[in-house]
């Protein structure tokens, strides 16, 4: 019998082994993943490197344009929500537009023979491009201004006759991998070495040819082709600028603004799809330079050509003369692998590559870059997570799962017995049409009845008459609560007849007698100590403070702001929690200008000449006004920007030192009242003025004083950058050579070295709104050129209403004025902040916790924060509400499942018994 059982056992083992082999089918554990679009693009990228890129055709050096999805569109920036996975693309979009505005403005502003040498020089172009890269360590990898044929009027060559042009001129700066530099002892990339080259010189320098493999950025806007275009007038938009200059401290040159209209990049309407001011190239391999796959944002630069024809002004025409190009590493661009739908429209080359199950839906994750797994799978409406799953299924776990793990996991379970959302009909009177009282559906109706009883009790105690009111026929639906309430306030009901009652005073003696019996005298003193309680996720005091803050922000306007005290126009600092992250692109715009001015002041000497190459002049007022105007014009979230020099630190091209100089630009939102130009024809206007002309100086302003106190006496902690400029050897650009000062070094701050102000109301003639200010220092050589010193501050202003508030629970040390104010039911749900809700309550969602399920039958799987806030408002105001129903319920147990292999094993074991 024993041998027979052993034989059966061996046979059972063989059967189970055969079944396991049949189930696996001899396949690899990861063979379930089929080849998709990501593998195709990844193989194409890996097949190109710096050694073979020159021999590859242009088609292999470019990826399909569909690999870039959800590109930011200039005319949709104010209406569409830009999610975090597209902030990098938006930033290079704004920076390309920034440089296009600046060069368009300064070339048309200084477009006279007198102002010819006040235009940007060679080092201005080079150092400006380097600042674009150095100030954006993880965002911008390259920056360039690439001129069309015979459109660059160079003022830095002594042997170039006046009113003559260079054939091609294209200074481009890109981040260099310096791991093998002789001075890099650690052999680790520092991201602080920048190469600068003139693309219009050296071998393969004619980037206008069709045979040039990497010139997609040139073909978008250049050559201009105005004579062939039927809609040339819509491609060059007019922008109005009003500037008020100051010639000395406390005095303006003129009380009126000096107006100017210049032509710049296109400004299309919301419904227009063509003639966008910024276009993106398809990803391409930057062969011979950075040797990376990059994406470029391109914006056109406008000038009036031909120049310097005062007597033949009618022959001049606005023309696209150059392209402003900003590059980003393609590997840093987040892809969207989810299926096509709302928020993920075509074209998208990687759409549908996510591995979410049919019971789940896909959501992309920001900051993942060009990698698999940049998504998460959430349960669809009507489904819930298994009891062991906490939160959505992460894409990285799905992509690394084996075939069995994927087949048997990452699925959501159906929710049974789903409820219909209760429909609460509001009725302020509390009574129906026929006079009969409505039956209460929540505690709010009971509270209203209790309030009426309180008023009746007060009237009864004030009058001498015993009966207060007669109750009509019928029994109250809150009879028991009514009796308890009357007992508490010292009243009782007394029968008058068969169907009527009256309210009379109740003898309070029994009540006090009961209370006396409940008096507790502790035996030990220690027992009276306060007990420690767990901190609540919802803080009522913080919620009331939040309402006060929002009410104050809404109550202060441009018309009444002068009626408030100065302290009343400043909100607490914790109100701006999250500004450092959300407004980081705007802060980096200020940092770019800080890096450029620091670089220029530390490397440019007006007394230096380099053979036939003129040295640059010091920064004049026009270029600095142009820089701050470009900051405001290039970024729709920047309301104001300025450069403020410290006392006696600004030295102009004429060698004179000014006590103060502070050009500040802002958006002009009112109707233009200026005179002298076509104000009515200009749709977009900006204003700027020199703060040195005011009677009170800016040195005592908090945004200037705090930064100065930190950096005036100690510049330790600044980053050191190295530049390697390569310039053309002659006017024809036969070859490239090193600049006479090679390499160049400069020190500049980081984004963290700047200072964020508390929100305050700008009650003046500028922005007239609640703003947050970011200020960052810039540095230059001291008077004897031996060391660097603090020179001034660059400032940008952003609107408080563009800030997304976070009401979810946080740790006690987080300085957030709105934390712990979300009205989620924290026993069954948890809070998740939502982007794009701005400075409004309800910018969150309440998702079910592990072990709970969404109970209602609708197309949602969470409770919206705005609904929670509204229902809570109704509850505290005693109105009918459904707040108590907005929570998840305990999920039901899962259904048992059994595989046929286990079933066969169980039958065999039963047979052996």
BAFIMAR-304967 format. One record per residue (C-alpha): residue in one letter; x negated, y, z. Coordinates in steps of 0.1 Angstrom, whole numbers, plus 5000, padded with zeros to 4 digits. Layout:
<rs>
AXYZ...
</rs>
This chain:
<rs>
X500050005000X497150235008X495450174975X498750244957X499150574976X495550664967X496250594930X499350804931X497351084948X494651074922X497251074894X498851384911X495551564912X495051494875X498451614866X498051934885X494551994869X496051934834X498852174842X496452434853X494352394822X497452414800X498552724818X495152894813X494952774777X491152794779X491253174776X489153434794X490753594824X490653934806X491853824772X495253954779X494054304770X494354354733X492354594712X493954934711X493255294700X490955364729X488655074719X488555204683X487555554693X485155424719X483355214694X483155504669X481555724696X479055464707X477955404671X476555764668X473455884686X470756144682X468555904661X471055814634X473456114634X471556294606X472055994582X475755954589X478456104567X480556384580X483656164583X481855944609X480756254629X484256364635X487156194654X490756224643X492356544654X495156344670X492656244698X493356594713X496956614726X498956874745X496757154734X497457494751X499257734727X498858104734X502458194727X503757924750X501557994780X504158204798X506957964793X505357614795X503857464826X500157384822X499457074841X496157004859X495056764831X494957054806X493257324827X489857264812X491157314777X493057624788X489957774802X487857734771X490857874752X490858184774X487058224773X486958204735X489758474734X487858674759X484658704738X486758764706X488459064723X485259204736X483359204703X486359324684X486759614708X483159724711X482459704673X485459924665X484860154695X481260214686X481760204648X479960534641X476360614631X475960794664X476960494685X475160244664X472360184689X474860164718X476259844703X475159514718X471559424710X469859084705X469459004742X473059114749X474258834725X471858584739X472358654776X476158674772X476358334756X474058194783X476358334811X479358164795X477557834800X475957894834X479058014851X481157714840X478957414851X481657154845X483857334820X481957494791X478857324776X478357574747X479057924736X478458104703X479258404682X478858294645X479058574619X480158544583X477858624554X476658994555X478859094584X476259134612X474759484615X471659424636X470359724655X467359544670X465159514639X462859814631X462259684595X465959644588X467259964571X470260134586X473660014573X472159684562X473159344574X471659004582X472558724559X473858504587X473558544625X474858294650X473458294685X474657984704X473857874739X474257514751X473357324782X470157124779X469556794796X466356884816X465756554833X462356534815X461256884820X457656924834X458957144862X461756904872X459956694898X462956484908X463756384872X467456454877X469556674855X470157014872X472657164847X470757484850X468657484818X470157654788X468857654752X469757954730X469257934692X470158134662X472257914639X471658154611X467858074610X465757774605X466457444586X470057374578X470957724587X473657804562X476657694581X479057844555X478357564530X480857284525X477957034529X477257144564X478556864586X479357044618X481057364606X484757294613X484657594636X483657814607X486457694583X489357774607X489158164603X486258224580X485858354554X488658604559X490358574525X492658874531X493058934494X494458584490X496658564521X500258684518X500558744555X497358914563X499159184583X500258924609X496758784613X495259104627X497259234657X496959584671X496159644707X496359974726X493760074752X493960384774X490760484793X490160754818X486460844821X484561004850X481361204846X480661254883X481861144917X485361244926X486061394892X487561274859X486561404825X490161454817X493461404835X494861234804X493960894792X491960864760X493860624738X492560394712X494160134689X491959844677X492559534657X492059194674X493058824672X496658744662X499458764688X502258544675X505758534689X507158244710X508758074680X505858114656X503557814650X501057964626X498458234631X497558144667X494658344682X492858034693X492457704674X490757384684X488457174663X488656794661X486056624683X482656614666X479056504674X476756794680X473856644661X470356784668X471357014696X473256884726X473756544709X477156494725X480756464714X482256804719X485456994712X485357364702X487957644708X487657914681X488958264680X488358534654X486458864658X487759154639X485759454625X486359734600X484159684569X482259824552X480860034580X479660394581X481560534552X482960844567X483761004533X485260674520X487260574550X490160454528X487960174515X487560014549X489659724559X490059514590X488459174584X487558864603X483758894606X482858624631X484158334652X483958314690X483357944698X483457774732X482557404735X483457144760X482256784764X484856554749X484256304777X485656564801X488956604783X491756404800X493656174776X497256084780X497855714775X501555724783X504255654758X505555934736X508356134753X509056464769X505856614780X503856384758X504856474722X503156364691X500456374678X498656174704X496255914692X496155734726X499955734732X501155394743X497755254755X498855244791X499654904805X502754984825X505354714828X508954774815X510154824850X507755114855X507055444838X503755614832X502255934846X498856074836X496256164862X494156474860X490356474862X489956124848X488356224815X487855984786X488155664806X490555384809X492955394838X493755764839X497355704847X499655554873X502855344869X505855454890X509055264894X511855354870X515255474884X517055174898X513854994908X511654994939X508154884949X507554544964X507054545002X503254514999X502854804975X502255154988X502855414962X502555384924X500455124907X497155274898X495955244862X492455164872X493754854891X495854744862X492954784837X490654574858X493154304866X492953944853X495653794831X497353614861X497253924882X498854134855X501453874847X502553824883X502054174896X502554544889X506254494886X509054684904X512054504918X515654604910X517754794935X521154634942X524354804955X523355154944X525555434956X527255724939X526056064949X528656224972X530456524957X530956784984X533657034975X533157364991X535957555007X535057855029X538457885046X538557515057X542257485048X544057345018X546657524997X549657395015X548357505049X547257165061X543757145075X541256945055X539656645071X535956705079X533356515060X530356625080X529256775113X529457125098X533257125099X533057015135X530757295143X533157545127X536057405149X533757435179X533057795170X536757875169X537257705203X534457915218X536258235206X539558105221X537858035254X536358375256X539758535249X541458315276X538958425303X539458785294X543258775297X545458725327X548058515309X547458145313X548558015279X546258125251X547757975220X550257715209X549057435187X551457335159X552556985152X550056725143X546956575160X543456705154X541056485136X538456565162X540556495192X537956335213X535356605205X537956865213X538456715247X534756695254X534257045244X537157175265X535756985295X532357145290X533657505288X535957445318X539357415300X541957145296X545157085276X548657085292X551756935277X554657185270X557056945253X557156645231X554756785204X553157105217X550257175241X548557465256X545057545269X544757625306X541857675330X540357375345X539257345381X535457365380X534957195413X534756845400X532156945374X529957105400X530456805423X529256575396X526256795389X525356795426X525356415426X522856405397X520256615414X516956425413X514256485439X510956335427X509156125453X505656195439X504256515426X502556345397X505856225382X506856585373X503956625349X504756705312X504656405289X502756425256X504756395225X503856315189X503556615166X506556645143X506056645105X508656935102X507957245122X510957475127X508857765138X506757745106X509857715086X511258035101X507958205095X507958085059X511358245054X510158575069X507158575046X509158515015X511758775026X508959035031X507458954997X510859004980X511759314999X508659524990X508859674956X507159944936X509860194946X509860144983X506260034990X505160375002X507660355030X505760065046X502760095068X499459975054X499359675077X502859575067X501659545031X499159275039X500258915044X498358665066X495358495050X496858145052X499558255028X497058224999X496257865007X495357684974X494357994956X490657884954X491657574934X494657704914X492858034904X489457884899X489457954861X490158324868X487358324895X484958174869X485858454845X484658704871X481658474878X480758484841X480558854841X478558844873X476058604857X475758814826X475059144845X472658964868X470858814839X470759134820X469459344849X466759094858X465359044823X465859364803X463459644805X464059954783X460360014780X459659684764X459159654726X458359334708X456659424675X459359494649X461959384675X463559664696X464259604732X467859634745X469059944761X470559944796X474259874799X476360174789X479860264800X481560144769X480259784770X481259754807X484659894800X484959644771X483859354794X486559424820X489159484793X488259154778X488758974811X492359104814X493259064777X491858714774X493658554804X497358604810X497058534847X494558814853X496359134861X493259344868X489459324866X486659564874X482859604879X481859814909X478359924914X476859994948X475860354956X473060484934X472660144917X473960224882X471460354857X472760434822X470860424789X469860784792X467960704824X470360894847X471460734880X475060774890X476260764925X479260554917X480460364887X483460134888X485360054855X488659884863X491159754837X494759634842X497859554822X500059854815X503659744819X505460074816X506460274785X503460454772X503460834779X500160904762X499761144733X497861154702X498260794688X500860564675X502060464710X505460344698X503960114672X501659944697X503259644714X500459554737X498659814759X496059804785X494660074807X491260124823X489660394844X486460474863X487060444901X484260684906X486560964896X488760914927X488361134958X487860834980X485160584971X485560204970X482660114993X485060085023X487459855005X487559505021X486859324988X483559524984X482459575020X482559205030X480659085000X478059365004X477559285041X476758925032X474358985003X472759325009X469959205031X469658835022X469858684988X468958334999X471158064984X471458194949X471057954920X468057974897X468757934860X466257894831X466858004795X464957904764X465658154737X464758084701X464958374676X464358394639X460858454627X461858704600X464858884587X465658604563X465658344590X463058124575X462357954607X462857974645X460258074670X460158124707X461158464721X458158664734X459358614770X459858234771X461358094792X463558344810X464658304846X467458464866X469258414899X473058434902X475758324926X478058034926X481858044926X481757954963X479658264970X482658484961X485358614985X489058564983X491258834999X494458785018X497558864997X498459234997X500759474979X498859704954X500960014960X499560254935X499860334898X498160014887X499659664893X502359754919X502859394930X501559134955X498159034944X495158824956X491658964948X488558754941X485158944943X481758804936X478358984937X475859054910X472059124914X469259304897X465659404902X464859664928X463360004919X459859864917X460659534901X459259314928X462459134940X466159114933X468759304953X472459344956X473759574929X477559554930X480659344928X482859194900X486559174909X489559004894X493259034906X495858764902X499558774911X500758614943X503858494926X501758264903X500558064933X502157724940X502857684977X502457354994X505057275020X503956915027X502556805060X498856865066X496256835093X496257085120X493057255108X494357335073X494957705070X498257685052X501157905062X503757675045X502557335057X505057115076X508057305062X509257045037X512656915046X511956545037X513256275059X509856155071X511155825085X512055705051X510255945026X506956125021X506256455006X504456514972X503756874960X504856964924X502857194902X504357484883X506957594909X505157914917X505758104949X509157954957X510557714982X511257354972X508057294951X507856934963X509556594960X510456334986X509555984975X510555664993X508055515017X506755165016X509554925024X512355175015X514355224983X516155514965X519855434971X521655644945X522655554910X521255844889X518155914868X515956004897X513755814920X513056094945X514856374962X514056714947X512656974971X514957254960X517957034966X516556955001X516057325009X519557424997X521257145016X519357235047X520257595043X523957495042X523557285073X522057555095X524657795083X527457565092X528557495057X529557155042X526456975030X525056635021X521656685038X522056375061X522456155030X519256265013X517055985025X515955645015X517355315029X515555005039X514854785009X516454445006X514354125007X512853994975X514253694957X512353374961X510653224930X509052894924X506852784895X507252444879X503752344889X504652384926X507952214921X506151914905X503751894934X506551904960X508351624942X505251414941X504451464978X508051374986X507651054966X504550964985X506450985018
</rs>
